[in-house]
Amino acid sequence: MNNVIDPNLLTQQRAFLDQIVANPQDTPLRLIYADWLEEYDVDCPRAEFIRLQVAWNESQDNGVKKDLHHSMVEIYQKHKKKWERKTPR
């Protein structure tokens, strides 16, 4: 992940986050945002985390949900300080 984000990308990211907050159940929007995070190398671990959240929400299998939850916790624990510090407001 780059240490400096292009101001245009930051504006795009803020627009995504505003839309997600306004439409929290819009799964396709969250997946598009995850793709965008990877495409522009903004935050690939967060993209993976979002996809895991979506998969967890859509899964009906408790075993799968347990594995997905474990993966989400691992990623979150590894990146939480950076994410909490870098979340645009």
PyRosetta script that sets phi, psi and omega in degrees:
from pyrosetta import init, pose_from_sequence

init()
pose = pose_from_sequence("MNNVIDPNLLTQQRAFLDQIVANPQDTPLRLIYADWLEEYDVDCPRAEFIRLQVAWNESQDNGVKKDLHHSMVEIYQKHKKKWERKTPR")
pose.set_psi(1, 137.8)
pose.set_omega(1, 178.8)
pose.set_phi(2, -72.4)
pose.set_psi(2, 148.4)
pose.set_omega(2, 178.1)
pose.set_phi(3, -79.7)
pose.set_psi(3, -27.9)
pose.set_omega(3, -178.7)
pose.set_phi(4, -116.7)
pose.set_psi(4, 127.4)
pose.set_omega(4, 179.4)
pose.set_phi(5, -99.9)
pose.set_psi(5, 132.5)
pose.set_omega(5, 175.4)
pose.set_phi(6, -54.0)
pose.set_psi(6, 134.9)
pose.set_omega(6, 180.0)
pose.set_phi(7, -55.3)
pose.set_psi(7, -33.7)
pose.set_omega(7, 177.4)
pose.set_phi(8, -65.7)
pose.set_psi(8, -39.1)
pose.set_omega(8, 177.7)
pose.set_phi(9, -67.8)
pose.set_psi(9, -37.2)
pose.set_omega(9, 177.7)
pose.set_phi(10, -63.1)
pose.set_psi(10, -39.4)
pose.set_omega(10, 176.8)
pose.set_phi(11, -64.6)
pose.set_psi(11, -42.9)
pose.set_omega(11, 177.8)
pose.set_phi(12, -63.5)
pose.set_psi(12, -42.0)
pose.set_omega(12, -179.8)
pose.set_phi(13, -63.3)
pose.set_psi(13, -43.1)
pose.set_omega(13, 178.9)
pose.set_phi(14, -60.5)
pose.set_psi(14, -40.2)
pose.set_omega(14, 178.7)
pose.set_phi(15, -63.5)
pose.set_psi(15, -43.4)
pose.set_omega(15, 176.7)
pose.set_phi(16, -59.1)
pose.set_psi(16, -49.7)
pose.set_omega(16, -176.7)
pose.set_phi(17, -63.2)
pose.set_psi(17, -38.8)
pose.set_omega(17, 176.6)
pose.set_phi(18, -61.5)
pose.set_psi(18, -42.3)
pose.set_omega(18, 179.1)
pose.set_phi(19, -66.7)
pose.set_psi(19, -39.3)
pose.set_omega(19, 180.0)
pose.set_phi(20, -66.5)
pose.set_psi(20, -41.8)
pose.set_omega(20, 178.0)
pose.set_phi(21, -63.6)
pose.set_psi(21, -39.7)
pose.set_omega(21, -179.9)
pose.set_phi(22, -71.8)
pose.set_psi(22, -25.6)
pose.set_omega(22, -176.0)
pose.set_phi(23, -134.5)
pose.set_psi(23, 65.6)
pose.set_omega(23, -173.0)
pose.set_phi(24, -62.8)
pose.set_psi(24, -20.8)
pose.set_omega(24, -179.8)
pose.set_phi(25, -91.2)
pose.set_psi(25, 2.7)
pose.set_omega(25, -177.9)
pose.set_phi(26, -81.8)
pose.set_psi(26, 84.4)
pose.set_omega(26, -177.5)
pose.set_phi(27, -60.4)
pose.set_psi(27, -44.9)
pose.set_omega(27, 178.7)
pose.set_phi(28, -57.7)
pose.set_psi(28, -38.0)
pose.set_omega(28, 177.9)
pose.set_phi(29, -62.3)
pose.set_psi(29, -42.4)
pose.set_omega(29, 178.3)
pose.set_phi(30, -63.5)
pose.set_psi(30, -38.6)
pose.set_omega(30, 178.8)
pose.set_phi(31, -70.7)
pose.set_psi(31, -35.5)
pose.set_omega(31, 175.9)
pose.set_phi(32, -64.5)
pose.set_psi(32, -41.5)
pose.set_omega(32, 176.8)
pose.set_phi(33, -61.5)
pose.set_psi(33, -42.1)
pose.set_omega(33, 177.5)
pose.set_phi(34, -60.5)
pose.set_psi(34, -44.0)
pose.set_omega(34, 177.0)
pose.set_phi(35, -60.4)
pose.set_psi(35, -42.8)
pose.set_omega(35, -179.8)
pose.set_phi(36, -62.0)
pose.set_psi(36, -43.4)
pose.set_omega(36, 178.8)
pose.set_phi(37, -57.3)
pose.set_psi(37, -40.9)
pose.set_omega(37, 179.2)
pose.set_phi(38, -75.0)
pose.set_psi(38, -44.8)
pose.set_omega(38, -176.3)
pose.set_phi(39, -57.1)
pose.set_psi(39, -40.9)
pose.set_omega(39, -178.2)
pose.set_phi(40, -98.3)
pose.set_psi(40, 10.9)
pose.set_omega(40, 178.0)
pose.set_phi(41, 51.0)
pose.set_psi(41, 40.7)
pose.set_omega(41, 180.0)
pose.set_phi(42, -81.9)
pose.set_psi(42, -46.4)
pose.set_omega(42, -178.0)
pose.set_phi(43, -165.9)
pose.set_psi(43, 81.8)
pose.set_omega(43, -177.4)
pose.set_phi(44, -63.6)
pose.set_psi(44, -38.8)
pose.set_omega(44, 176.9)
pose.set_phi(45, -62.0)
pose.set_psi(45, -36.8)
pose.set_omega(45, 178.4)
pose.set_phi(46, -66.9)
pose.set_psi(46, -36.4)
pose.set_omega(46, 177.1)
pose.set_phi(47, -61.0)
pose.set_psi(47, -44.1)
pose.set_omega(47, 178.2)
pose.set_phi(48, -63.5)
pose.set_psi(48, -41.3)
pose.set_omega(48, 179.5)
pose.set_phi(49, -60.8)
pose.set_psi(49, -43.6)
pose.set_omega(49, 178.7)
pose.set_phi(50, -62.0)
pose.set_psi(50, -44.9)
pose.set_omega(50, 179.8)
pose.set_phi(51, -63.3)
pose.set_psi(51, -38.3)
pose.set_omega(51, 176.7)
pose.set_phi(52, -64.2)
pose.set_psi(52, -41.0)
pose.set_omega(52, 177.3)
pose.set_phi(53, -59.8)
pose.set_psi(53, -44.8)
pose.set_omega(53, -179.6)
pose.set_phi(54, -63.3)
pose.set_psi(54, -46.2)
pose.set_omega(54, 179.7)
pose.set_phi(55, -61.6)
pose.set_psi(55, -41.1)
pose.set_omega(55, 178.7)
pose.set_phi(56, -61.5)
pose.set_psi(56, -45.1)
pose.set_omega(56, -179.9)
pose.set_phi(57, -63.3)
pose.set_psi(57, -32.2)
pose.set_omega(57, -175.7)
pose.set_phi(58, -90.1)
pose.set_psi(58, -17.0)
pose.set_omega(58, -176.5)
pose.set_phi(59, -74.7)
pose.set_psi(59, 142.9)
pose.set_omega(59, 174.6)
pose.set_phi(60, -106.5)
pose.set_psi(60, -6.3)
pose.set_omega(60, -175.1)
pose.set_phi(61, -95.3)
pose.set_psi(61, 117.3)
pose.set_omega(61, -177.2)
pose.set_phi(62, -61.9)
pose.set_psi(62, -34.7)
pose.set_omega(62, 177.6)
pose.set_phi(63, -65.6)
pose.set_psi(63, -43.3)
pose.set_omega(63, 177.8)
pose.set_phi(64, -64.5)
pose.set_psi(64, -44.0)
pose.set_omega(64, 179.7)
pose.set_phi(65, -59.6)
pose.set_psi(65, -39.3)
pose.set_omega(65, 179.5)
pose.set_phi(66, -63.2)
pose.set_psi(66, -44.9)
pose.set_omega(66, 178.6)
pose.set_phi(67, -64.0)
pose.set_psi(67, -43.0)
pose.set_omega(67, 178.8)
pose.set_phi(68, -63.2)
pose.set_psi(68, -42.2)
pose.set_omega(68, 178.8)
pose.set_phi(69, -61.7)
pose.set_psi(69, -43.2)
pose.set_omega(69, 178.5)
pose.set_phi(70, -59.3)
pose.set_psi(70, -44.1)
pose.set_omega(70, 179.2)
pose.set_phi(71, -64.1)
pose.set_psi(71, -41.0)
pose.set_omega(71, 179.1)
pose.set_phi(72, -63.1)
pose.set_psi(72, -43.1)
pose.set_omega(72, -179.7)
pose.set_phi(73, -62.6)
pose.set_psi(73, -43.4)
pose.set_omega(73, 178.9)
pose.set_phi(74, -58.8)
pose.set_psi(74, -48.3)
pose.set_omega(74, -178.5)
pose.set_phi(75, -65.3)
pose.set_psi(75, -45.0)
pose.set_omega(75, -179.2)
pose.set_phi(76, -60.8)
pose.set_psi(76, -46.8)
pose.set_omega(76, -179.2)
pose.set_phi(77, -60.4)
pose.set_psi(77, -37.4)
pose.set_omega(77, -178.5)
pose.set_phi(78, -70.7)
pose.set_psi(78, -33.1)
pose.set_omega(78, -170.6)
pose.set_phi(79, -116.4)
pose.set_psi(79, -0.9)
pose.set_omega(79, -170.4)
pose.set_phi(80, -59.9)
pose.set_psi(80, -40.1)
pose.set_omega(80, 180.0)
pose.set_phi(81, -63.2)
pose.set_psi(81, -43.2)
pose.set_omega(81, 178.7)
pose.set_phi(82, -66.2)
pose.set_psi(82, -43.3)
pose.set_omega(82, -178.4)
pose.set_phi(83, -65.8)
pose.set_psi(83, -42.5)
pose.set_omega(83, -179.6)
pose.set_phi(84, -66.4)
pose.set_psi(84, -32.0)
pose.set_omega(84, -179.6)
pose.set_phi(85, -78.0)
pose.set_psi(85, -34.4)
pose.set_omega(85, -170.9)
pose.set_phi(86, -101.0)
pose.set_psi(86, 0.4)
pose.set_omega(86, -177.9)
pose.set_phi(87, -65.9)
pose.set_psi(87, 120.5)
pose.set_omega(87, 179.7)
pose.set_phi(88, -68.0)
pose.set_psi(88, 144.9)
pose.set_omega(88, -179.1)
pose.set_phi(89, -115.9)
pose.dump_pdb("model.pdb")
